Amino acid sequence: MNWICIFPGGKLLEGLKRLMTNLNDLLSLELIDLLLDSRCEALHLLDDVCAALCGRLERLVLINPTRAPLSFIHPACFINLRILKLSPQNIGEEVVELLCDNLQLEELHLIQNNYTELGGVVGLGRHAWKKAKFRVFLR
């Protein structure tokens, strides 16, 4: 099923958050190229989604939610996540360590596109990857 939602004025982000929270049976969520400027808005983007879908969501695509590099902890909250696709500037060492504890996670895709800020991964060293039992793909 495809969804196209248009929210009037500056209420786009609040409307999107409300919509995501109301879809209780959601198994897959894709947020691509939101390019949020506000660090505060970005940090709280998935708060309500985590609360509503932490045990349900199996696939999360979070490509370029922000313009600037910012590590998101939210993907580690979804305990049944099997496939995670992130921009490299939105994952940090702490998140990788938490993801390594998720036995359900099968694939982690680090994806760049035309909107991805160059500069690599936020504070990520080799140590974080040692416990990973999931496959990592780079695109």
N, CA, C and O atoms as CSV, one atom per row, in Angstrom:
chain,resi,resn,atom,element,x,y,z
A,1,MET,N,N,0.835,-1.159,0.000
A,1,MET,CA,C,0.000,0.000,0.000
A,1,MET,C,C,0.891,1.237,0.000
A,1,MET,O,O,1.824,1.325,0.799
A,2,ASN,N,N,0.621,2.179,-0.871
A,2,ASN,CA,C,1.372,3.424,-0.942
A,2,ASN,C,C,0.593,4.542,-0.283
A,2,ASN,O,O,-0.620,4.656,-0.458
A,3,TRP,N,N,1.302,5.375,0.483
A,3,TRP,CA,C,0.696,6.517,1.150
A,3,TRP,C,C,1.293,7.789,0.607
A,3,TRP,O,O,2.512,7.907,0.483
A,4,ILE,N,N,0.444,8.738,0.284
A,4,ILE,CA,C,0.895,10.075,-0.075
A,4,ILE,C,C,0.152,11.030,0.844
A,4,ILE,O,O,-1.076,11.102,0.817
A,5,CYS,N,N,0.899,11.758,1.653
A,5,CYS,CA,C,0.276,12.660,2.617
A,5,CYS,C,C,0.800,14.066,2.404
A,5,CYS,O,O,2.007,14.275,2.283
A,6,ILE,N,N,-0.095,15.017,2.358
A,6,ILE,CA,C,0.282,16.423,2.232
A,6,ILE,C,C,-0.321,17.162,3.410
A,6,ILE,O,O,-1.530,17.101,3.636
A,7,PHE,N,N,0.519,17.861,4.162
A,7,PHE,CA,C,0.067,18.617,5.318
A,7,PHE,C,C,0.263,20.087,5.029
A,7,PHE,O,O,1.325,20.484,4.548
A,8,PRO,N,N,-0.742,20.910,5.314
A,8,PRO,CA,C,-0.647,22.338,5.003
A,8,PRO,C,C,0.312,23.082,5.923
A,8,PRO,O,O,0.478,22.734,7.091
A,9,GLY,N,N,0.937,24.114,5.366
A,9,GLY,CA,C,1.772,25.031,6.139
A,9,GLY,C,C,2.954,24.383,6.810
A,9,GLY,O,O,3.536,23.433,6.288
A,10,GLY,N,N,3.317,24.913,8.003
A,10,GLY,CA,C,4.479,24.449,8.739
A,10,GLY,C,C,4.191,23.267,9.640
A,10,GLY,O,O,5.012,22.942,10.497
A,11,LYS,N,N,3.069,22.623,9.478
A,11,LYS,CA,C,2.664,21.508,10.325
A,11,LYS,C,C,3.097,20.157,9.757
A,11,LYS,O,O,2.638,19.117,10.230
A,12,LEU,N,N,3.962,20.157,8.764
A,12,LEU,CA,C,4.364,18.911,8.098
A,12,LEU,C,C,4.959,17.903,9.069
A,12,LEU,O,O,4.528,16.751,9.105
A,13,LEU,N,N,5.935,18.320,9.848
A,13,LEU,CA,C,6.617,17.390,10.748
A,13,LEU,C,C,5.679,16.862,11.830
A,13,LEU,O,O,5.679,15.664,12.113
A,14,GLU,N,N,4.891,17.726,12.429
A,14,GLU,CA,C,3.949,17.284,13.458
A,14,GLU,C,C,2.911,16.328,12.872
A,14,GLU,O,O,2.556,15.332,13.502
A,15,GLY,N,N,2.432,16.625,11.683
A,15,GLY,CA,C,1.473,15.748,11.020
A,15,GLY,C,C,2.074,14.394,10.695
A,15,GLY,O,O,1.419,13.364,10.853
A,16,LEU,N,N,3.316,14.393,10.241
A,16,LEU,CA,C,4.017,13.146,9.930
A,16,LEU,C,C,4.199,12.307,11.186
A,16,LEU,O,O,3.974,11.097,11.164
A,17,LYS,N,N,4.602,12.935,12.271
A,17,LYS,CA,C,4.784,12.216,13.533
A,17,LYS,C,C,3.464,11.630,14.028
A,17,LYS,O,O,3.426,10.498,14.511
A,18,ARG,N,N,2.382,12.399,13.908
A,18,ARG,CA,C,1.063,11.928,14.327
A,18,ARG,C,C,0.615,10.742,13.469
A,18,ARG,O,O,0.073,9.766,13.989
A,19,LEU,N,N,0.840,10.827,12.174
A,19,LEU,CA,C,0.484,9.739,11.268
A,19,LEU,C,C,1.248,8.460,11.606
A,19,LEU,O,O,0.656,7.384,11.691
A,20,MET,N,N,2.562,8.579,11.799
A,20,MET,CA,C,3.380,7.397,12.103
A,20,MET,C,C,2.950,6.741,13.408
A,20,MET,O,O,2.960,5.515,13.522
A,21,THR,N,N,2.580,7.542,14.380
A,21,THR,CA,C,2.163,7.027,15.683
A,21,THR,C,C,0.822,6.308,15.601
A,21,THR,O,O,0.588,5.360,16.349
A,22,ASN,N,N,-0.057,6.738,14.711
A,22,ASN,CA,C,-1.385,6.145,14.590
A,22,ASN,C,C,-1.417,4.870,13.771
A,22,ASN,O,O,-2.443,4.191,13.742
A,23,LEU,N,N,-0.334,4.528,13.109
A,23,LEU,CA,C,-0.290,3.305,12.302
A,23,LEU,C,C,0.283,2.175,13.158
A,23,LEU,O,O,1.448,1.805,13.009
A,24,ASN,N,N,-0.531,1.637,14.042
A,24,ASN,CA,C,-0.085,0.655,15.041
A,24,ASN,C,C,0.382,-0.669,14.469
A,24,ASN,O,O,1.150,-1.377,15.120
A,25,ASP,N,N,-0.058,-1.024,13.274
A,25,ASP,CA,C,0.320,-2.304,12.679
A,25,ASP,C,C,1.453,-2.175,11.677
A,25,ASP,O,O,1.701,-3.088,10.890
A,26,LEU,N,N,2.131,-1.058,11.707
A,26,LEU,CA,C,3.207,-0.778,10.752
A,26,LEU,C,C,4.382,-1.740,10.966
A,26,LEU,O,O,4.881,-1.871,12.083
A,27,LEU,N,N,4.820,-2.408,9.901
A,27,LEU,CA,C,5.975,-3.299,9.967
A,27,LEU,C,C,7.207,-2.676,9.334
A,27,LEU,O,O,8.335,-3.048,9.658
A,28,SER,N,N,6.990,-1.725,8.429
A,28,SER,CA,C,8.083,-1.105,7.690
A,28,SER,C,C,7.865,0.406,7.634
A,28,SER,O,O,6.753,0.876,7.392
A,29,LEU,N,N,8.937,1.156,7.859
A,29,LEU,CA,C,8.856,2.608,7.834
A,29,LEU,C,C,10.042,3.157,7.053
A,29,LEU,O,O,11.189,2.794,7.315
A,30,GLU,N,N,9.761,4.035,6.092
A,30,GLU,CA,C,10.809,4.675,5.297
A,30,GLU,C,C,10.673,6.184,5.403
A,30,GLU,O,O,9.630,6.747,5.070
A,31,LEU,N,N,11.725,6.835,5.867
A,31,LEU,CA,C,11.809,8.294,5.909
A,31,LEU,C,C,13.072,8.683,5.145
A,31,LEU,O,O,14.189,8.494,5.627
A,32,ILE,N,N,12.877,9.219,3.966
A,32,ILE,CA,C,14.006,9.507,3.078
A,32,ILE,C,C,14.059,10.993,2.757
A,32,ILE,O,O,13.067,11.591,2.341
A,33,ASP,N,N,15.232,11.575,2.957
A,33,ASP,CA,C,15.535,12.965,2.608
A,33,ASP,C,C,14.609,13.990,3.263
A,33,ASP,O,O,14.118,14.902,2.597
A,34,LEU,N,N,14.373,13.840,4.562
A,34,LEU,CA,C,13.641,14.877,5.289
A,34,LEU,C,C,14.500,16.127,5.430
A,34,LEU,O,O,13.982,17.243,5.392
A,35,LEU,N,N,15.809,15.949,5.591
A,35,LEU,CA,C,16.780,17.044,5.668
A,35,LEU,C,C,16.395,18.098,6.699
A,35,LEU,O,O,16.384,19.291,6.396
A,36,LEU,N,N,16.084,17.665,7.904
A,36,LEU,CA,C,15.707,18.583,8.969
A,36,LEU,C,C,16.891,19.449,9.368
A,36,LEU,O,O,18.021,18.968,9.457
A,37,ASP,N,N,16.627,20.730,9.609
A,37,ASP,CA,C,17.673,21.661,10.034
A,37,ASP,C,C,17.820,21.688,11.549
A,37,ASP,O,O,18.927,21.813,12.072
A,38,SER,N,N,16.724,21.574,12.232
A,38,SER,CA,C,16.725,21.689,13.685
A,38,SER,C,C,17.198,20.397,14.336
A,38,SER,O,O,16.613,19.335,14.125
A,39,ARG,N,N,18.254,20.495,15.126
A,39,ARG,CA,C,18.782,19.338,15.853
A,39,ARG,C,C,17.735,18.781,16.821
A,39,ARG,O,O,17.610,17.566,16.978
A,40,CYS,N,N,16.994,19.669,17.461
A,40,CYS,CA,C,15.971,19.266,18.421
A,40,CYS,C,C,14.842,18.489,17.733
A,40,CYS,O,O,14.413,17.448,18.229
A,41,GLU,N,N,14.370,18.993,16.604
A,41,GLU,CA,C,13.326,18.287,15.850
A,41,GLU,C,C,13.805,16.903,15.440
A,41,GLU,O,O,13.071,15.922,15.555
A,42,ALA,N,N,15.025,16.832,14.968
A,42,ALA,CA,C,15.578,15.557,14.498
A,42,ALA,C,C,15.721,14.560,15.635
A,42,ALA,O,O,15.391,13.385,15.475
A,43,LEU,N,N,16.207,15.014,16.779
A,43,LEU,CA,C,16.417,14.115,17.915
A,43,LEU,C,C,15.111,13.496,18.404
A,43,LEU,O,O,15.108,12.382,18.929
A,44,HIS,N,N,14.009,14.212,18.235
A,44,HIS,CA,C,12.723,13.726,18.729
A,44,HIS,C,C,11.808,13.204,17.617
A,44,HIS,O,O,10.631,12.928,17.851
A,45,LEU,N,N,12.352,13.072,16.422
A,45,LEU,CA,C,11.575,12.635,15.268
A,45,LEU,C,C,10.878,11.294,15.503
A,45,LEU,O,O,9.708,11.139,15.153
A,46,LEU,N,N,11.574,10.336,16.084
A,46,LEU,CA,C,11.022,8.989,16.230
A,46,LEU,C,C,10.646,8.619,17.659
A,46,LEU,O,O,10.412,7.444,17.942
A,47,ASP,N,N,10.582,9.583,18.558
A,47,ASP,CA,C,10.240,9.289,19.957
A,47,ASP,C,C,8.913,8.546,20.069
A,47,ASP,O,O,8.853,7.473,20.668
A,48,ASP,N,N,7.867,9.101,19.505
A,48,ASP,CA,C,6.536,8.497,19.613
A,48,ASP,C,C,6.441,7.197,18.827
A,48,ASP,O,O,5.726,6.276,19.222
A,49,VAL,N,N,7.158,7.126,17.724
A,49,VAL,CA,C,7.164,5.893,16.918
A,49,VAL,C,C,7.808,4.766,17.711
A,49,VAL,O,O,7.329,3.632,17.677
A,50,CYS,N,N,8.890,5.068,18.426
A,50,CYS,CA,C,9.538,4.060,19.273
A,50,CYS,C,C,8.583,3.542,20.337
A,50,CYS,O,O,8.504,2.338,20.582
A,51,ALA,N,N,7.872,4.443,20.955
A,51,ALA,CA,C,6.934,4.045,22.005
A,51,ALA,C,C,5.810,3.173,21.445
A,51,ALA,O,O,5.396,2.206,22.084
A,52,ALA,N,N,5.323,3.510,20.266
A,52,ALA,CA,C,4.190,2.785,19.686
A,52,ALA,C,C,4.588,1.491,18.977
A,52,ALA,O,O,3.825,0.525,18.977
A,53,LEU,N,N,5.774,1.468,18.377
A,53,LEU,CA,C,6.131,0.344,17.501
A,53,LEU,C,C,7.427,-0.373,17.884
A,53,LEU,O,O,7.992,-1.086,17.054
A,54,CYS,N,N,7.911,-0.204,19.113
A,54,CYS,CA,C,9.215,-0.771,19.473
A,54,CYS,C,C,9.265,-2.291,19.327
A,54,CYS,O,O,10.333,-2.837,19.051
A,55,GLY,N,N,8.161,-2.976,19.502
A,55,GLY,CA,C,8.146,-4.427,19.378
A,55,GLY,C,C,7.579,-4.920,18.061
A,55,GLY,O,O,7.498,-6.129,17.848
A,56,ARG,N,N,7.187,-4.029,17.179
A,56,ARG,CA,C,6.495,-4.405,15.944
A,56,ARG,C,C,7.326,-4.186,14.681
A,56,ARG,O,O,7.351,-5.043,13.798
A,57,LEU,N,N,7.998,-3.055,14.594
A,57,LEU,CA,C,8.691,-2.657,13.365
A,57,LEU,C,C,9.801,-3.648,12.997
A,57,LEU,O,O,10.626,-4.004,13.839
A,58,GLU,N,N,9.814,-4.085,11.743
A,58,GLU,CA,C,10.815,-5.036,11.262
A,58,GLU,C,C,11.806,-4.414,10.283
A,58,GLU,O,O,12.908,-4.933,10.100
A,59,ARG,N,N,11.422,-3.313,9.660
A,59,ARG,CA,C,12.278,-2.691,8.642
A,59,ARG,C,C,12.196,-1.179,8.802
A,59,ARG,O,O,11.109,-0.601,8.807
A,60,LEU,N,N,13.369,-0.544,8.934
A,60,LEU,CA,C,13.433,0.905,9.076
A,60,LEU,C,C,14.442,1.466,8.090
A,60,LEU,O,O,15.593,1.033,8.036
A,61,VAL,N,N,13.985,2.440,7.311
A,61,VAL,CA,C,14.847,3.157,6.371
A,61,VAL,C,C,14.854,4.613,6.817
A,61,VAL,O,O,13.819,5.280,6.813
A,62,LEU,N,N,16.021,5.095,7.197
A,62,LEU,CA,C,16.172,6.452,7.707
A,62,LEU,C,C,17.353,7.096,6.985
A,62,LEU,O,O,18.473,7.133,7.495
A,63,ILE,N,N,17.072,7.601,5.788
A,63,ILE,CA,C,18.118,8.171,4.938
A,63,ILE,C,C,18.017,9.694,4.985
A,63,ILE,O,O,16.974,10.260,4.655
A,64,ASN,N,N,19.077,10.344,5.386
A,64,ASN,CA,C,19.177,11.806,5.439
A,64,ASN,C,C,18.017,12.469,6.188
A,64,ASN,O,O,17.354,13.349,5.639
A,65,PRO,N,N,17.767,12.061,7.419
A,65,PRO,CA,C,16.730,12.756,8.177
A,65,PRO,C,C,17.167,14.179,8.545
A,65,PRO,O,O,16.327,15.040,8.807
A,66,THR,N,N,18.475,14.421,8.565
A,66,THR,CA,C,19.018,15.739,8.906
A,66,THR,C,C,19.998,16.197,7.845
A,66,THR,O,O,20.539,15.390,7.089
A,67,ARG,N,N,20.219,17.494,7.799
A,67,ARG,CA,C,21.240,18.037,6.900
A,67,ARG,C,C,22.636,17.804,7.465
A,67,ARG,O,O,23.553,17.429,6.733
A,68,ALA,N,N,22.794,18.022,8.751
A,68,ALA,CA,C,24.092,17.896,9.412
A,68,ALA,C,C,24.229,16.509,10.041
A,68,ALA,O,O,23.223,15.871,10.353
A,69,PRO,N,N,25.448,16.043,10.228
A,69,PRO,CA,C,25.654,14.751,10.887
A,69,PRO,C,C,25.063,14.736,12.300
A,69,PRO,O,O,25.263,15.670,13.077
A,70,LEU,N,N,24.337,13.669,12.617
A,70,LEU,CA,C,23.707,13.518,13.914
A,70,LEU,C,C,23.419,12.037,14.133
A,70,LEU,O,O,22.705,11.416,13.346
A,71,SER,N,N,23.969,11.481,15.190
A,71,SER,CA,C,23.766,10.069,15.486
A,71,SER,C,C,22.388,9.848,16.105
A,71,SER,O,O,22.015,10.533,17.058
A,72,PHE,N,N,21.639,8.898,15.567
A,72,PHE,CA,C,20.308,8.556,16.065
A,72,PHE,C,C,20.378,7.295,16.908
A,72,PHE,O,O,20.950,6.296,16.471
A,73,ILE,N,N,19.811,7.320,18.099
A,73,ILE,CA,C,19.766,6.159,18.981
A,73,ILE,C,C,18.502,5.335,18.736
A,73,ILE,O,O,18.449,4.158,19.094
A,74,HIS,N,N,17.491,5.945,18.132
A,74,HIS,CA,C,16.186,5.303,17.949
A,74,HIS,C,C,16.233,3.925,17.277
A,74,HIS,O,O,15.520,3.027,17.724
A,75,PRO,N,N,17.025,3.715,16.244
A,75,PRO,CA,C,17.003,2.392,15.609
A,75,PRO,C,C,17.308,1.246,16.564
A,75,PRO,O,O,16.853,0.125,16.341
A,76,ALA,N,N,18.058,1.501,17.607
A,76,ALA,CA,C,18.388,0.451,18.567
A,76,ALA,C,C,17.205,0.094,19.466
A,76,ALA,O,O,17.249,-0.926,20.153
A,77,CYS,N,N,16.166,0.897,19.478
A,77,CYS,CA,C,15.000,0.666,20.334
A,77,CYS,C,C,14.040,-0.363,19.753
A,77,CYS,O,O,13.243,-0.943,20.491
A,78,PHE,N,N,14.098,-0.596,18.472
A,78,PHE,CA,C,13.172,-1.528,17.822
A,78,PHE,C,C,13.715,-2.949,17.962
A,78,PHE,O,O,14.655,-3.326,17.264
A,79,ILE,N,N,13.129,-3.731,18.856
A,79,ILE,CA,C,13.694,-5.027,19.220
A,79,ILE,C,C,13.494,-6.109,18.159
A,79,ILE,O,O,14.214,-7.107,18.165
A,80,ASN,N,N,12.546,-5.937,17.261
A,80,ASN,CA,C,12.308,-6.928,16.208
A,80,ASN,C,C,12.790,-6.449,14.841
A,80,ASN,O,O,12.398,-7.001,13.812
A,81,LEU,N,N,13.620,-5.449,14.832
A,81,LEU,CA,C,14.145,-4.898,13.580
A,81,LEU,C,C,15.024,-5.932,12.882
A,81,LEU,O,O,15.934,-6.495,13.491
A,82,ARG,N,N,14.750,-6.175,11.618
A,82,ARG,CA,C,15.542,-7.130,10.832
A,82,ARG,C,C,16.416,-6.437,9.810
A,82,ARG,O,O,17.541,-6.866,9.554
A,83,ILE,N,N,15.902,-5.360,9.222
A,83,ILE,CA,C,16.648,-4.622,8.195
A,83,ILE,C,C,16.656,-3.149,8.580
A,83,ILE,O,O,15.609,-2.553,8.835
A,84,LEU,N,N,17.840,-2.580,8.617
A,84,LEU,CA,C,18.004,-1.173,8.945
A,84,LEU,C,C,18.840,-0.512,7.868
A,84,LEU,O,O,19.940,-0.967,7.554
A,85,LYS,N,N,18.310,0.567,7.301
A,85,LYS,CA,C,19.030,1.337,6.290
A,85,LYS,C,C,19.183,2.756,6.815
A,85,LYS,O,O,18.194,3.435,7.095
A,86,LEU,N,N,20.428,3.200,6.947
A,86,LEU,CA,C,20.747,4.507,7.509
A,86,LEU,C,C,21.758,5.235,6.648
A,86,LEU,O,O,22.495,4.626,5.872
A,87,SER,N,N,21.780,6.541,6.800
A,87,SER,CA,C,22.861,7.336,6.222
A,87,SER,C,C,24.054,7.207,7.159
A,87,SER,O,O,23.873,7.115,8.373
A,88,PRO,N,N,25.264,7.197,6.620
A,88,PRO,CA,C,26.441,7.029,7.487
A,88,PRO,C,C,26.606,8.141,8.508
A,88,PRO,O,O,27.195,7.906,9.563
A,89,GLN,N,N,26.116,9.333,8.240
A,89,GLN,CA,C,26.262,10.425,9.199
A,89,GLN,C,C,25.234,10.349,10.325
A,89,GLN,O,O,25.223,11.203,11.211
A,90,ASN,N,N,24.371,9.336,10.299
A,90,ASN,CA,C,23.342,9.211,11.322
A,90,ASN,C,C,23.499,7.968,12.189
A,90,ASN,O,O,22.545,7.523,12.827
A,91,ILE,N,N,24.705,7.413,12.210
A,91,ILE,CA,C,24.970,6.259,13.066
A,91,ILE,C,C,26.272,6.518,13.809
A,91,ILE,O,O,27.237,7.022,13.234
A,92,GLY,N,N,26.290,6.175,15.075
A,92,GLY,CA,C,27.475,6.364,15.897
A,92,GLY,C,C,27.864,5.064,16.576
A,92,GLY,O,O,27.167,4.055,16.467
A,93,GLU,N,N,28.975,5.103,17.270
A,93,GLU,CA,C,29.521,3.909,17.920
A,93,GLU,C,C,28.547,3.329,18.949
A,93,GLU,O,O,28.385,2.111,19.033
A,94,GLU,N,N,27.913,4.180,19.713
A,94,GLU,CA,C,26.956,3.728,20.725
A,94,GLU,C,C,25.790,2.967,20.085
A,94,GLU,O,O,25.343,1.947,20.608
A,95,VAL,N,N,25.307,3.470,18.959
A,95,VAL,CA,C,24.201,2.819,18.252
A,95,VAL,C,C,24.631,1.458,17.716
A,95,VAL,O,O,23.887,0.485,17.834
A,96,VAL,N,N,25.817,1.378,17.131
A,96,VAL,CA,C,26.310,0.101,16.608
A,96,VAL,C,C,26.425,-0.915,17.736
A,96,VAL,O,O,26.043,-2.072,17.562
A,97,GLU,N,N,26.943,-0.505,18.886
A,97,GLU,CA,C,27.055,-1.421,20.018
A,97,GLU,C,C,25.689,-1.922,20.467
A,97,GLU,O,O,25.535,-3.101,20.783
A,98,LEU,N,N,24.703,-1.044,20.498
A,98,LEU,CA,C,23.348,-1.453,20.874
A,98,LEU,C,C,22.735,-2.373,19.815
A,98,LEU,O,O,22.042,-3.334,20.149
A,99,LEU,N,N,22.991,-2.075,18.546
A,99,LEU,CA,C,22.473,-2.920,17.468
A,99,LEU,C,C,23.086,-4.315,17.515
A,99,LEU,O,O,22.430,-5.291,17.152
A,100,CYS,N,N,24.325,-4.415,17.953
A,100,CYS,CA,C,24.989,-5.721,18.063
A,100,CYS,C,C,24.281,-6.617,19.079
A,100,CYS,O,O,24.364,-7.842,18.989
A,101,ASP,N,N,23.595,-6.019,20.034
A,101,ASP,CA,C,22.848,-6.798,21.026
A,101,ASP,C,C,21.486,-7.250,20.509
A,101,ASP,O,O,20.838,-8.088,21.135
A,102,ASN,N,N,21.043,-6.708,19.378
A,102,ASN,CA,C,19.767,-7.086,18.786
A,102,ASN,C,C,19.969,-8.344,17.943
A,102,ASN,O,O,20.519,-8.275,16.844
A,103,LEU,N,N,19.534,-9.471,18.448
A,103,LEU,CA,C,19.743,-10.742,17.755
A,103,LEU,C,C,18.860,-10.899,16.523
A,103,LEU,O,O,19.115,-11.770,15.691
A,104,GLN,N,N,17.818,-10.062,16.392
A,104,GLN,CA,C,16.917,-10.131,15.244
A,104,GLN,C,C,17.500,-9.452,14.012
A,104,GLN,O,O,17.155,-9.808,12.885
A,105,LEU,N,N,18.385,-8.470,14.219
A,105,LEU,CA,C,18.909,-7.682,13.106
A,105,LEU,C,C,19.743,-8.556,12.175
A,105,LEU,O,O,20.702,-9.204,12.594
A,106,GLU,N,N,19.353,-8.557,10.901
A,106,GLU,CA,C,20.045,-9.355,9.887
A,106,GLU,C,C,20.924,-8.506,8.985
A,106,GLU,O,O,22.010,-8.930,8.591
A,107,GLU,N,N,20.455,-7.304,8.656
A,107,GLU,CA,C,21.170,-6.470,7.684
A,107,GLU,C,C,21.197,-5.010,8.122
A,107,GLU,O,O,20.193,-4.460,8.575
A,108,LEU,N,N,22.360,-4.401,7.976
A,108,LEU,CA,C,22.524,-2.966,8.169
A,108,LEU,C,C,23.075,-2.403,6.869
A,108,LEU,O,O,24.145,-2.807,6.412
A,109,HIS,N,N,22.347,-1.477,6.280
A,109,HIS,CA,C,22.769,-0.830,5.038
A,109,HIS,C,C,23.137,0.614,5.356
A,109,HIS,O,O,22.329,1.348,5.924
A,110,LEU,N,N,24.336,1.023,5.000
A,110,LEU,CA,C,24.750,2.423,5.124
A,110,LEU,C,C,24.691,3.008,3.729
A,110,LEU,O,O,25.440,2.596,2.843
A,111,ILE,N,N,23.800,3.971,3.532
A,111,ILE,CA,C,23.472,4.451,2.190
A,111,ILE,C,C,23.715,5.950,2.070
A,111,ILE,O,O,23.288,6.735,2.917
A,112,GLN,N,N,24.403,6.329,1.010
A,112,GLN,CA,C,24.591,7.735,0.671
A,112,GLN,C,C,23.856,8.018,-0.629
A,112,GLN,O,O,23.786,7.167,-1.515
A,113,ASN,N,N,23.306,9.232,-0.734
A,113,ASN,CA,C,22.745,9.673,-1.999
A,113,ASN,C,C,23.185,11.113,-2.243
A,113,ASN,O,O,24.099,11.597,-1.574
A,114,ASN,N,N,22.561,11.795,-3.174
A,114,ASN,CA,C,22.979,13.161,-3.523
A,114,ASN,C,C,22.828,14.150,-2.369
A,114,ASN,O,O,23.504,15.179,-2.352
A,115,TYR,N,N,21.965,13.862,-1.419
A,115,TYR,CA,C,21.721,14.778,-0.313
A,115,TYR,C,C,22.562,14.463,0.928
A,115,TYR,O,O,22.536,15.216,1.901
A,116,THR,N,N,23.291,13.376,0.898
A,116,THR,CA,C,24.075,12.962,2.056
A,116,THR,C,C,25.266,13.876,2.252
A,116,THR,O,O,26.035,14.135,1.326
A,117,GLU,N,N,25.404,14.357,3.467
A,117,GLU,CA,C,26.541,15.197,3.839
A,117,GLU,C,C,27.805,14.344,3.824
A,117,GLU,O,O,27.837,13.275,4.434
A,118,LEU,N,N,28.832,14.801,3.139
A,118,LEU,CA,C,30.086,14.066,3.123
A,118,LEU,C,C,30.791,14.249,4.458
A,118,LEU,O,O,30.668,15.300,5.087
A,119,GLY,N,N,31.508,13.263,4.882
A,119,GLY,CA,C,32.216,13.372,6.150
A,119,GLY,C,C,32.209,12.079,6.921
A,119,GLY,O,O,32.844,11.974,7.971
A,120,GLY,N,N,31.501,11.097,6.416
A,120,GLY,CA,C,31.580,9.783,7.029
A,120,GLY,C,C,30.681,9.573,8.219
A,120,GLY,O,O,29.696,10.281,8.428
A,121,VAL,N,N,31.050,8.587,8.982
A,121,VAL,CA,C,30.256,8.120,10.098
A,121,VAL,C,C,30.567,8.949,11.337
A,121,VAL,O,O,31.715,9.338,11.555
A,122,VAL,N,N,29.552,9.217,12.143
A,122,VAL,CA,C,29.709,10.024,13.352
A,122,VAL,C,C,30.407,9.200,14.429
A,122,VAL,O,O,29.817,8.257,14.958
A,123,GLY,N,N,31.653,9.538,14.761
A,123,GLY,CA,C,32.374,8.925,15.879
A,123,GLY,C,C,32.362,7.418,15.907
A,123,GLY,O,O,32.007,6.828,16.928
A,124,LEU,N,N,32.736,6.780,14.827
A,124,LEU,CA,C,32.653,5.331,14.741
A,124,LEU,C,C,34.020,4.728,14.463
A,124,LEU,O,O,34.646,5.029,13.447
A,125,GLY,N,N,34.474,3.884,15.363
A,125,GLY,CA,C,35.753,3.208,15.193
A,125,GLY,C,C,35.548,1.729,14.933
A,125,GLY,O,O,34.418,1.243,14.901
A,126,ARG,N,N,36.650,1.017,14.748
A,126,ARG,CA,C,36.568,-0.422,14.453
A,126,ARG,C,C,36.040,-1.235,15.626
A,126,ARG,O,O,35.425,-2.283,15.427
A,127,HIS,N,N,36.274,-0.763,16.845
A,127,HIS,CA,C,35.875,-1.504,18.036
A,127,HIS,C,C,34.378,-1.816,18.041
A,127,HIS,O,O,33.977,-2.899,18.467
A,128,ALA,N,N,33.560,-0.892,17.578
A,128,ALA,CA,C,32.102,-1.043,17.613
A,128,ALA,C,C,31.609,-2.211,16.761
A,128,ALA,O,O,30.570,-2.797,17.065
A,129,TRP,N,N,32.330,-2.551,15.713
A,129,TRP,CA,C,31.861,-3.568,14.769
A,129,TRP,C,C,32.219,-4.997,15.183
A,129,TRP,O,O,31.733,-5.947,14.571
A,130,LYS,N,N,33.040,-5.166,16.186
A,130,LYS,CA,C,33.565,-6.497,16.530
A,130,LYS,C,C,32.497,-7.498,16.933
A,130,LYS,O,O,32.635,-8.685,16.639
A,131,LYS,N,N,31.435,-7.056,17.596
A,131,LYS,CA,C,30.389,-7.978,18.056
A,131,LYS,C,C,29.265,-8.171,17.041
A,131,LYS,O,O,28.341,-8.946,17.288
A,132,ALA,N,N,29.327,-7.489,15.921
A,132,ALA,CA,C,28.225,-7.523,14.949
A,132,ALA,C,C,28.012,-8.921,14.388
A,132,ALA,O,O,28.949,-9.572,13.927
A,133,LYS,N,N,26.765,-9.369,14.435
A,133,LYS,CA,C,26.389,-10.654,13.860
A,133,LYS,C,C,25.527,-10.468,12.619
A,133,LYS,O,O,25.065,-11.438,12.018
A,134,PHE,N,N,25.318,-9.215,12.246
A,134,PHE,CA,C,24.521,-8.906,11.073
A,134,PHE,C,C,25.439,-8.532,9.909
A,134,PHE,O,O,26.603,-8.180,10.099
A,135,ARG,N,N,24.887,-8.619,8.708
A,135,ARG,CA,C,25.648,-8.241,7.507
A,135,ARG,C,C,25.564,-6.734,7.321
A,135,ARG,O,O,24.533,-6.113,7.581
A,136,VAL,N,N,26.675,-6.159,6.863
A,136,VAL,CA,C,26.731,-4.708,6.622
A,136,VAL,C,C,26.941,-4.483,5.142
A,136,VAL,O,O,27.815,-5.093,4.525
A,137,PHE,N,N,26.125,-3.593,4.571
A,137,PHE,CA,C,26.219,-3.242,3.161
A,137,PHE,C,C,26.485,-1.742,3.040
A,137,PHE,O,O,25.911,-0.947,3.784
A,138,LEU,N,N,27.342,-1.360,2.118
A,138,LEU,CA,C,27.644,0.035,1.880
A,138,LEU,C,C,27.191,0.408,0.468
A,138,LEU,O,O,27.532,-0.269,-0.502
A,139,ARG,N,N,26.418,1.497,0.364
A,139,ARG,CA,C,25.972,1.973,-0.947
A,139,ARG,C,C,26.106,3.465,-1.004
A,139,ARG,O,O,25.785,4.075,-2.024
